[in-house]
Structure formats: structure tokens, C-alpha cells
Amino acid sequence: MRDSCSLRDQILYHIITVQKELGQLFDSEMDGLSLSRYDILSNLYHVGPLRQRELQQRVDVDHAAITRHLKQLETQGLITRRRCEQDNRVIYVELTDEGREQIAHWTEQKECLTDRLFVNMKVEDQQQLLASLTMLQDTIDHERKTTI
């Protein structure tokens, strides 16, 4: 059936399939760590302690999702949260020593996975793929804004 679809339908199908399979592969390679939680830890690793609201904006998740992710990461001992003494509404999020060690390990894991996935793709092809995906994402963002 896919062979009888238009080129654009085939591309859409492949993107959806690749996204699903890549998500599963990423989770497996990262010991079950989701991309969202990796993004949270990576931001804290590279930027340092952040206000919860700023971290939420950086990883582009809603308030409920960031709270849920942070609670789980805190339970695992990877981050700490503390309220600002001057403004009790502000919460600061910071990596623990264990969190720093884990994100360094997971970053190596991610780099190994990336190397394996792109071993057969020339840099020029990677650049073209990135440009095409960026253009598609821009179109999706535009569609989302116009349908709201």
C-alpha cells in the first residue's frame, strides 16, 4: 500500500515511523531515560542551576510535565529543588553530583548512538536532512499558530 502512496505520503509515513523507532531506540540506549528528561539534565549540566520556569521554557514542556519530570528526577537523586528565600514562588533546580555523573554517561551513550546512526551518511547529506527537517518544523509551527 505504501508503494501506491504519493511521494509526500511516503515521506510522512517514514518520518512518523523513524520518529517512533528512534524514540524507542533512544530510550533503550539511555537506560529508559526519555528525551525530555535527558534535555532537562543536559540543560542543567551545560547552563548550571536554573529557575524551574526557565528550565520549562528551555525544554518546551508544559507546567504539569516539568513538575512530573522533576519530581521523578529528584526521587532518583539526580537533581535537587529549592525555593528562593526572597520569593517563595521561585524554585531553583540543580544537578546533584550523581546527576552530573549520570548526564555525562548518558551524553557519551547518546554520542555513540548518533555515531552508529549516521555512520553511512555523508556530512552534506546530514546538512540537507537537517535543513529539510527544519523547514518542515517551521511549517508545522506555522500551522499550529494559525489553527489556534
Helices and strands as residue ranges (DSSP letters): G 2-4, H 7-29, H 35-47, E 50-51, H 52-59, H 63-75, E 79-83, E 91-95, H 97-117, H 123-147
